[in-house]
Amino acid sequence: MTEKFFIDGPSGRIAALLDTPEGKAEGKLPLAVYCHGIMDSKTGIVGEFLSKAVPSAGIALLRFDFDGHGESEGPSYEMTIPSELDDLRAVLSYARTLPWVDGIALIGHSLGGVVAAMVAGEEGFPSVRALLLYAPAGNVKADASRGVVVGMRFDPVDVPERIPLLGDFILGKDYILTVKDLPIHETASLYKGPALIIHGRHDIIVPPREGERFRDVIEGSEMILMERSRHDFALCRDEAGALGAGWLRSTLLGNGRQKSL
């Protein structure tokens, strides 16, 4: 079952979808919160395969659009990683008001993986019971410093006010200026709970070494390298969804559950 609603966020209303397991009875369930990537949305490829796989594993899934994306309010050129961190904090505050939620996990893809990892580091374990990252884009700082964002080039010395990306998505100057000094891996390393990174071997947007770096800085984390996959996991979406959902199930409802209580 999927429910659509809005959450009050710092930049306006945040559009959200809640996917719950079929036949959900009264009682407690763990909840996974999904953070999408740049130029993506809650209903993109990764969000859609997770919306099937995660509830099938007995876990509820909350998907949402960051500010300037999808159905959420705000122009895309005002979006920054700090604003996305604030959006996720607002979504988590809402999620913790739901009486049936028994533990929260974070899932992030690409830039959403950066946001999820940083908030997990801030919140710590067991406030965040598990962290699942798909191709986390830890290269955003280096790319911005050399004048590249999602394959588009700009002058890193004289950053333009607006950077048009694919489609009609427009990135603003503040995104570039704020990303350069973000303590991405330093903050992610503060998370001490269970973490899994899933990366595609043929990812040319976020190379596998970026997933390896998150694995190296998050103590005790694991990494799975998918042989046939690229950045969006389109060629193996069912397998990518099953891997992540299966790990969440064993972590939140299996032995990992005992660790968190």
GULUMVEX-528130 format. One record per residue (C-alpha): y negated, x, z negated; residue number from 1. Coordinates in pm, whole numbers, padded with zeros to 5 digits. Layout:
REM residues N
c2:Y&c1:X&c3:Z&i:NUM $
...
This chain:
REM residues 261
c2:00000&c1:00000&c3:00000&i:1 $
c2:-00348&c1:00130&c3:00091&i:2 $
c2:-00671&c1:00020&c3:-00077&i:3 $
c2:-01015&c1:00104&c3:00063&i:4 $
c2:-01319&c1:00140&c3:-00166&i:5 $
c2:-01630&c1:00348&c3:-00239&i:6 $
c2:-01712&c1:00586&c3:-00523&i:7 $
c2:-02066&c1:00670&c3:-00632&i:8 $
c2:-02131&c1:01033&c3:-00546&i:9 $
c2:-02422&c1:01273&c3:-00586&i:10 $
c2:-02518&c1:01241&c3:-00217&i:11 $
c2:-02446&c1:00868&c3:-00178&i:12 $
c2:-02138&c1:00653&c3:-00156&i:13 $
c2:-01806&c1:00832&c3:-00104&i:14 $
c2:-01555&c1:00643&c3:00111&i:15 $
c2:-01202&c1:00655&c3:-00028&i:16 $
c2:-00849&c1:00532&c3:00034&i:17 $
c2:-00581&c1:00495&c3:-00233&i:18 $
c2:-00220&c1:00507&c3:-00112&i:19 $
c2:00035&c1:00397&c3:-00369&i:20 $
c2:00416&c1:00402&c3:-00353&i:21 $
c2:00578&c1:00090&c3:-00214&i:22 $
c2:00688&c1:-00144&c3:-00490&i:23 $
c2:00474&c1:00033&c3:-00749&i:24 $
c2:00551&c1:-00129&c3:-01082&i:25 $
c2:00336&c1:-00149&c3:-01390&i:26 $
c2:00325&c1:00183&c3:-01564&i:27 $
c2:00213&c1:00539&c3:-01514&i:28 $
c2:00207&c1:00748&c3:-01195&i:29 $
c2:00080&c1:01093&c3:-01110&i:30 $
c2:-00209&c1:01102&c3:-00863&i:31 $
c2:-00283&c1:01360&c3:-00594&i:32 $
c2:-00641&c1:01389&c3:-00464&i:33 $
c2:-00675&c1:01514&c3:-00105&i:34 $
c2:-00972&c1:01720&c3:00023&i:35 $
c2:-01009&c1:01741&c3:00402&i:36 $
c2:-01155&c1:02024&c3:00610&i:37 $
c2:-01485&c1:02067&c3:00789&i:38 $
c2:-01542&c1:01823&c3:01081&i:39 $
c2:-01234&c1:01635&c3:00959&i:40 $
c2:-01196&c1:01322&c3:00746&i:41 $
c2:-00961&c1:01145&c3:00509&i:42 $
c2:-00779&c1:00995&c3:00811&i:43 $
c2:-00730&c1:01315&c3:01009&i:44 $
c2:-00389&c1:01462&c3:01095&i:45 $
c2:-00325&c1:01615&c3:00752&i:46 $
c2:-00457&c1:01314&c3:00563&i:47 $
c2:-00236&c1:01081&c3:00765&i:48 $
c2:00089&c1:01272&c3:00719&i:49 $
c2:00016&c1:01308&c3:00349&i:50 $
c2:-00051&c1:00932&c3:00322&i:51 $
c2:00312&c1:00876&c3:00423&i:52 $
c2:00484&c1:01169&c3:00254&i:53 $
c2:00316&c1:01170&c3:-00089&i:54 $
c2:00366&c1:00800&c3:-00180&i:55 $
c2:00724&c1:00828&c3:-00053&i:56 $
c2:00773&c1:01097&c3:-00318&i:57 $
c2:00664&c1:00854&c3:-00591&i:58 $
c2:00309&c1:00989&c3:-00625&i:59 $
c2:-00016&c1:00806&c3:-00552&i:60 $
c2:-00263&c1:00967&c3:-00310&i:61 $
c2:-00641&c1:00937&c3:-00317&i:62 $
c2:-00807&c1:01045&c3:00009&i:63 $
c2:-01185&c1:01058&c3:00048&i:64 $
c2:-01456&c1:01168&c3:00291&i:65 $
c2:-01692&c1:01442&c3:00180&i:66 $
c2:-02064&c1:01374&c3:00221&i:67 $
c2:-02168&c1:01379&c3:00587&i:68 $
c2:-01811&c1:01314&c3:00703&i:69 $
c2:-01620&c1:01002&c3:00806&i:70 $
c2:-01745&c1:00690&c3:00633&i:71 $
c2:-01925&c1:00861&c3:00346&i:72 $
c2:-02303&c1:00864&c3:00326&i:73 $
c2:-02537&c1:01153&c3:00399&i:74 $
c2:-02606&c1:01358&c3:00715&i:75 $
c2:-02364&c1:01636&c3:00804&i:76 $
c2:-02643&c1:01895&c3:00814&i:77 $
c2:-02703&c1:01851&c3:00441&i:78 $
c2:-02340&c1:01927&c3:00355&i:79 $
c2:-02263&c1:02255&c3:00177&i:80 $
c2:-01962&c1:02379&c3:-00014&i:81 $
c2:-02152&c1:02329&c3:-00344&i:82 $
c2:-02219&c1:01967&c3:-00241&i:83 $
c2:-01849&c1:01922&c3:-00165&i:84 $
c2:-01762&c1:02065&c3:-00506&i:85 $
c2:-01990&c1:01799&c3:-00656&i:86 $
c2:-01821&c1:01528&c3:-00447&i:87 $
c2:-01477&c1:01630&c3:-00570&i:88 $
c2:-01598&c1:01636&c3:-00931&i:89 $
c2:-01728&c1:01280&c3:-00886&i:90 $
c2:-01395&c1:01167&c3:-00737&i:91 $
c2:-01204&c1:01326&c3:-01026&i:92 $
c2:-01431&c1:01153&c3:-01278&i:93 $
c2:-01348&c1:00822&c3:-01111&i:94 $
c2:-00975&c1:00900&c3:-01094&i:95 $
c2:-00965&c1:00969&c3:-01466&i:96 $
c2:-01087&c1:00616&c3:-01537&i:97 $
c2:-00776&c1:00466&c3:-01376&i:98 $
c2:-00549&c1:00355&c3:-01662&i:99 $
c2:-00224&c1:00414&c3:-01473&i:100 $
c2:-00289&c1:00778&c3:-01379&i:101 $
c2:-00050&c1:01020&c3:-01548&i:102 $
c2:-00171&c1:01362&c3:-01440&i:103 $
c2:-00376&c1:01471&c3:-01139&i:104 $
c2:-00292&c1:01721&c3:-00865&i:105 $
c2:-00530&c1:01856&c3:-00603&i:106 $
c2:-00448&c1:01900&c3:-00234&i:107 $
c2:-00680&c1:02072&c3:00011&i:108 $
c2:-00671&c1:02160&c3:00381&i:109 $
c2:-00884&c1:02436&c3:00537&i:110 $
c2:-01235&c1:02418&c3:00385&i:111 $
c2:-01104&c1:02143&c3:00158&i:112 $
c2:-00855&c1:02400&c3:00032&i:113 $
c2:-01143&c1:02620&c3:-00078&i:114 $
c2:-01303&c1:02325&c3:-00260&i:115 $
c2:-00975&c1:02220&c3:-00424&i:116 $
c2:-00894&c1:02575&c3:-00534&i:117 $
c2:-01238&c1:02633&c3:-00684&i:118 $
c2:-01237&c1:02304&c3:-00877&i:119 $
c2:-00883&c1:02376&c3:-00997&i:120 $
c2:-01008&c1:02710&c3:-01126&i:121 $
c2:-01300&c1:02544&c3:-01302&i:122 $
c2:-01092&c1:02266&c3:-01456&i:123 $
c2:-00782&c1:02471&c3:-01532&i:124 $
c2:-00429&c1:02365&c3:-01618&i:125 $
c2:-00324&c1:02106&c3:-01731&i:126 $
c2:-00643&c1:01920&c3:-01638&i:127 $
c2:-00524&c1:01989&c3:-01282&i:128 $
c2:-00147&c1:01966&c3:-01301&i:129 $
c2:-00071&c1:02117&c3:-00959&i:130 $
c2:-00256&c1:02271&c3:-00664&i:131 $
c2:-00132&c1:02235&c3:-00305&i:132 $
c2:-00325&c1:02420&c3:-00034&i:133 $
c2:-00276&c1:02385&c3:00341&i:134 $
c2:-00430&c1:02678&c3:00532&i:135 $
c2:-00711&c1:02739&c3:00279&i:136 $
c2:-01015&c1:02878&c3:00464&i:137 $
c2:-01102&c1:03173&c3:00246&i:138 $
c2:-01254&c1:03344&c3:00552&i:139 $
c2:-01563&c1:03118&c3:00550&i:140 $
c2:-01774&c1:03377&c3:00364&i:141 $
c2:-01691&c1:03662&c3:00600&i:142 $
c2:-01734&c1:03440&c3:00905&i:143 $
c2:-02078&c1:03321&c3:00789&i:144 $
c2:-02189&c1:03678&c3:00723&i:145 $
c2:-02103&c1:03783&c3:01079&i:146 $
c2:-02252&c1:03471&c3:01239&i:147 $
c2:-01945&c1:03258&c3:01310&i:148 $
c2:-01854&c1:02908&c3:01195&i:149 $
c2:-01556&c1:02719&c3:01339&i:150 $
c2:-01571&c1:02937&c3:01650&i:151 $
c2:-01943&c1:02877&c3:01714&i:152 $
c2:-02178&c1:03175&c3:01697&i:153 $
c2:-02528&c1:03200&c3:01551&i:154 $
c2:-02771&c1:03471&c3:01443&i:155 $
c2:-02672&c1:03561&c3:01086&i:156 $
c2:-03008&c1:03736&c3:01031&i:157 $
c2:-03222&c1:03443&c3:01148&i:158 $
c2:-03002&c1:03143&c3:01070&i:159 $
c2:-03109&c1:02833&c3:01267&i:160 $
c2:-03193&c1:02509&c3:01086&i:161 $
c2:-02916&c1:02325&c3:01273&i:162 $
c2:-02588&c1:02456&c3:01415&i:163 $
c2:-02416&c1:02209&c3:01652&i:164 $
c2:-02038&c1:02224&c3:01632&i:165 $
c2:-01772&c1:02040&c3:01831&i:166 $
c2:-01839&c1:01674&c3:01902&i:167 $
c2:-02153&c1:01549&c3:01733&i:168 $
c2:-02107&c1:01737&c3:01406&i:169 $
c2:-02419&c1:01933&c3:01307&i:170 $
c2:-02411&c1:02194&c3:01034&i:171 $
c2:-02726&c1:02285&c3:00842&i:172 $
c2:-02879&c1:02619&c3:00746&i:173 $
c2:-02811&c1:02559&c3:00376&i:174 $
c2:-02435&c1:02566&c3:00440&i:175 $
c2:-02463&c1:02923&c3:00569&i:176 $
c2:-02705&c1:03040&c3:00300&i:177 $
c2:-02497&c1:02904&c3:00012&i:178 $
c2:-02151&c1:03007&c3:00134&i:179 $
c2:-02235&c1:03379&c3:00143&i:180 $
c2:-02250&c1:03413&c3:-00235&i:181 $
c2:-01975&c1:03174&c3:-00340&i:182 $
c2:-01716&c1:03324&c3:-00580&i:183 $
c2:-01429&c1:03156&c3:-00395&i:184 $
c2:-01132&c1:03371&c3:-00490&i:185 $
c2:-01275&c1:03470&c3:-00827&i:186 $
c2:-01296&c1:03102&c3:-00927&i:187 $
c2:-00958&c1:03012&c3:-00777&i:188 $
c2:-00795&c1:03294&c3:-00976&i:189 $
c2:-00883&c1:03116&c3:-01300&i:190 $
c2:-00623&c1:02848&c3:-01225&i:191 $
c2:-00299&c1:02919&c3:-01410&i:192 $
c2:-00090&c1:02614&c3:-01318&i:193 $
c2:00168&c1:02562&c3:-01043&i:194 $
c2:00031&c1:02627&c3:-00694&i:195 $
c2:00177&c1:02626&c3:-00343&i:196 $
c2:00011&c1:02749&c3:-00024&i:197 $
c2:00146&c1:02626&c3:00312&i:198 $
c2:00018&c1:02812&c3:00617&i:199 $
c2:00095&c1:02815&c3:00988&i:200 $
c2:00206&c1:03145&c3:01139&i:201 $
c2:00009&c1:03071&c3:01457&i:202 $
c2:-00314&c1:02965&c3:01285&i:203 $
c2:-00599&c1:03142&c3:01468&i:204 $
c2:-00879&c1:02953&c3:01288&i:205 $
c2:-00769&c1:03059&c3:00941&i:206 $
c2:-00522&c1:03347&c3:00979&i:207 $
c2:-00217&c1:03356&c3:00748&i:208 $
c2:-00363&c1:03652&c3:00559&i:209 $
c2:-00611&c1:03406&c3:00405&i:210 $
c2:-00324&c1:03206&c3:00257&i:211 $
c2:-00170&c1:03529&c3:00134&i:212 $
c2:-00493&c1:03619&c3:-00043&i:213 $
c2:-00494&c1:03290&c3:-00234&i:214 $
c2:-00129&c1:03351&c3:-00322&i:215 $
c2:-00221&c1:03695&c3:-00452&i:216 $
c2:-00514&c1:03580&c3:-00669&i:217 $
c2:-00353&c1:03264&c3:-00815&i:218 $
c2:-00101&c1:03392&c3:-01064&i:219 $
c2:00251&c1:03262&c3:-01011&i:220 $
c2:00170&c1:03078&c3:-00688&i:221 $
c2:00407&c1:03052&c3:-00393&i:222 $
c2:00348&c1:03055&c3:-00017&i:223 $
c2:00543&c1:02903&c3:00271&i:224 $
c2:00473&c1:03028&c3:00623&i:225 $
c2:00560&c1:02765&c3:00883&i:226 $
c2:00685&c1:02932&c3:01199&i:227 $
c2:00583&c1:02666&c3:01455&i:228 $
c2:00255&c1:02562&c3:01303&i:229 $
c2:-00111&c1:02609&c3:01388&i:230 $
c2:-00414&c1:02520&c3:01180&i:231 $
c2:-00386&c1:02141&c3:01197&i:232 $
c2:-00005&c1:02129&c3:01149&i:233 $
c2:00010&c1:01880&c3:01440&i:234 $
c2:00328&c1:02029&c3:01585&i:235 $
c2:00521&c1:01995&c3:01260&i:236 $
c2:00337&c1:01727&c3:01065&i:237 $
c2:00650&c1:01560&c3:00926&i:238 $
c2:00790&c1:01890&c3:00802&i:239 $
c2:00454&c1:01998&c3:00656&i:240 $
c2:00420&c1:01665&c3:00476&i:241 $
c2:00776&c1:01674&c3:00343&i:242 $
c2:00737&c1:02032&c3:00215&i:243 $
c2:00420&c1:01953&c3:00024&i:244 $
c2:00532&c1:01616&c3:-00108&i:245 $
c2:00870&c1:01751&c3:-00214&i:246 $
c2:00705&c1:02033&c3:-00406&i:247 $
c2:00464&c1:01788&c3:-00573&i:248 $
c2:00754&c1:01564&c3:-00672&i:249 $
c2:00952&c1:01849&c3:-00831&i:250 $
c2:00637&c1:01980&c3:-01003&i:251 $
c2:00493&c1:01652&c3:-01131&i:252 $
c2:00810&c1:01448&c3:-01181&i:253 $
c2:01072&c1:01718&c3:-01227&i:254 $
c2:01084&c1:02038&c3:-01430&i:255 $
c2:00714&c1:02099&c3:-01377&i:256 $
c2:00645&c1:01774&c3:-01563&i:257 $
c2:00804&c1:01910&c3:-01876&i:258 $
c2:00579&c1:02216&c3:-01855&i:259 $
c2:00266&c1:02001&c3:-01850&i:260 $
c2:00342&c1:01780&c3:-02151&i:261 $
